[in-house]
Amino acid sequence: MQAGALWTREIRRFFRQRSRVTGAVLQPLVFWLLLGAGLGASFRPSGMPAEVGYSQYFYPGVIVLVLLFTAIFATISTVEDRHAGFLQGVLAAPISRSTIVFGQALGGTTLALMQGLVFLILAPLAGIRLDFGAIVMTAVMMAVIAFALTSIGLIIAWRIESTQGFHAIMNLILIPIWMLSGAFFPIAGAPGWLQWTMRINPLSYAMGALRQALYLAAPGAAGAAIAPMGVSIVIAIAFAAGAFVLAARTARHAPAI
């Protein structure tokens, strides 16, 4: 019940701040259009079929970028709530901090999933043919990734007291994790040391599962995966669960002011 109230609050606040919608959706869209057009003629993703261009390869990475930006915008509200006094009021209520974190994570995940699904409509423009199974599996993986990224944002937000510091730390952590997930370039073409870095990155497996889900209607176009889809899904779920547990633990040990 309490988590549902916090979830509802996050949704309502989102629709009152239209700039968040613009920033979370249009910025990744611009990245996709500019980088896809600029690198499409000179960069051929390693390990991908010959008919798959860079714009098509980069499309799943942009979906995750939409989820990432939404996670940043959603979790920064924790820092703002601390300054406004709302967080102190919630902490004074007879509910556990884990419940508070769960409500916040659900709110951020819902917002990210909504925006990700809007961007998913553009898949045919990237040359990706979707069927019902691909849409369902892609939505599931988007929810798992969004929950993981939102939980990471909450880990930082419960520790940081300024919005400037929050943005700096989030960009320092999330952008490299995203770039080393196979979103920007495939693991097959990376140097050996970088391949190992990408293999220990849990988001790489979530990205791999998302990419394979998008291509359920044409599995051959997904290219070489970092791991089988089942293994990638299990690792992605474990990543999301671990991030939430760490966020809840951080909240329990964080001061109320």
N, C-alpha and C positions, 0 to 999 in steps of 0.2 A: 504493500500500500504506500509506504513512505517512498520507496524507490520509484513507484509509478508517478507520484507527485513531482519528484525531481525530474523525471523523464519528461513529463508534460510541460514543466517550466522551461526546459531547454528547447523544446519544439516551439512553444509560443514565442520565446525570446528570439529565436532564429527568424521567424517570419516577420518580426518587427524590425529586423535589421537587414534590409535588402542588400546592403553593401557586401554582407557575408556571402550571399548567393552569388553575386557578381564576381567577387574575388576567388571563390572556391571553384567556380566552373569555367569562367572565361580565361583566367590565367593559364590553367593547363591546356585549354583549347588553343590558345595562342601558341604555347610551346609546341603542341602537336603539329599545328599548321606550319609554323616557321621552321622548326627542326626537321619535320618530315619532308617539306619541300626543299630545304637547303641541303640536307644530307642524302636525300633519296637518290640523287644522280651519282654520288661519289662513294656511298657506303653500302656495302652488301653484307647483311648480318651473317656471321659465320654459323654454319650448321643448319641454316634455314633453306627450304626449297628455293629454286631459282626464281619462281614466280612470286615470291614474297618480297616486297619492297620494304624500305625502311619505315615508311609511314604506317604500313600494316604491322610491322614488327613492334613499332613504338607504341601502338594503340593501347595494349594492355598496361604498359607502363604509365600511360597518361591516366588511365582509370585509377590506378593506385595513387597517382599524384593528386587526383581529385579527392580521394579518401584522405590522403595525408594533409592537404590544406584544410579540409573540413575538420580534421582532428585537432589541428593547431587552433583554428578559430573557435572550436567548441570548448576546448579545455582551458583556453585563456580566461574564460568566464570565471573559473575558480579563483584566479588571482584578483579579478575585478570584484567578485563577491566578498573576498576577504577585506578589501578596502572599503566596500559599501556597508559592511557589517552584517550582510545576509548570512555569510558562512558561520559567523559566530552564533547567530540565532539558530541555525540548523544544528550546530554541534551541541547546543544546550538542550535540544529536544531528546527525548528518551529513545533514540535509535542508534544503532551501531554505526561506526564510521565506514565499515565495509558496505553497509546498506546504502549509505550516501554515495560512496564511490561507484557502486553498482548502478544506481540511478543516473549518475553523471555519465558513466560509460554507455549505458543504454541510450541516453539522449544523443550523445555524440555519434554513436553507431547508426542510429536511425537517420540522423541528418546526413551523414556521409553516404549511407545506402541510397537515400532518396536522390541525392545529387549524382551518385555513380550510375544509377539507373537511367537518369536523364541523359547522361553522356553515352550510355550504352546504345541509345537510339541511333547514334552516329556510326555504329559498327559497319553497316553496309557501305558507307562512304569510304571506309578503310579497306574494303574488299573482303570483309569477314561475313560469311553467311551463317546466320543464326537459326537454330530450330528451338522448339520448346525446351528440350533437355538442356541445350547450351545456355539458354537464358536462366533456367532455374539453377543450374550448377554455378554459373557465373555470379548470380545474386547471392548464393550461399557463401561463396568464397569472398565476395566483396564484404559481406557482413562479418566474416571471421577476421579479415584484414583490418576493417574499420574498427572492430572491437579491440584488436591488438594495438593499433596506432593510437586510439583514444586513451587506452590504458597507459601507454607510454607517456602521452601528454599529461595525464593526471599525476603520474609519478613526479614529473618535473613541476607541475603547477602547485602541488601540495608542499613543495619545498621552496619555491621561488616567491619573493614578495613583490617584485616589480614586473610589469609587462615587458619592459625593455629586456630585462634579464631572461625572461621566459622565451621571447622570440629568439634571442641569441643562442640559448642552449638548445632549443628545439631545432633550429636550423643546423646547428653543429652536429646534432645526433641524427635527425630523421632524414635530412637530404642525403648524407653519405650512405645511410642504410638503404635508401631508395635507389641511389645510383649503383650500388653494389648488389642489387637484387636481380640483375638481368633485365631491368626495365629500360635502361639507356643503351646498353650493349650486351651481347650474349657472352656467356661464360666461355664458350668454345674459342673465341678469338682473343681472350685476355691472356696476359703473361701468367706463368705458373704460380708466382706468389699471389697474384691477384685472384686467380681461380680458387686458391685455398681460402682467401678472405671471403669470397662470394659463397663458398660451400659452407662456411660456418655461420653465415648470415641467415637467420631463420626466415627473414622476409623473402629470400631467394626461393624457398620452397613454396611459400604462399603465392609468390608471383608465378612460379612454374605451374602450380595447380590452377591458378586463374587463367593462364594462357592455354592450358590444355582444355579447360572448361569452355573457353570461347570457341575452340576448334573441334568441339564434339561432333559437329556436322561434317567436318573435313579433317580428321585426325592427322593426316599426313602433312598438312600445312602448318602444324604447330612447331615442327622442327624438333631437334634433340632436346630432351628435357633433362633437368638436373637430377631428377629422380622420378620413379613411376608415380602416377597421379595419386594412388592410394597412400603411398608413403608421404608425399608432399602434403596431402590433406591432414594426415595425422600430425605431422610436424607443425603445420600452420595452426591447428587447434591447440596443440601444446604451447605454442608461442603465445597465442592469445590468452590462454588460461594462466600461464606463468606471468605475463605482463599484468593481468588483473590482480593476481595474488600479491605481486610486488607493490602495485598501486594501493591496494587495501592496507598492506603492512605499512607503507609510507604514511598513509593518512592516519593510521592508529598512533603513530609516533610523532606526528606533526603537532606543533603548538596550535592552540585555538586562535591566537592573535598573530 
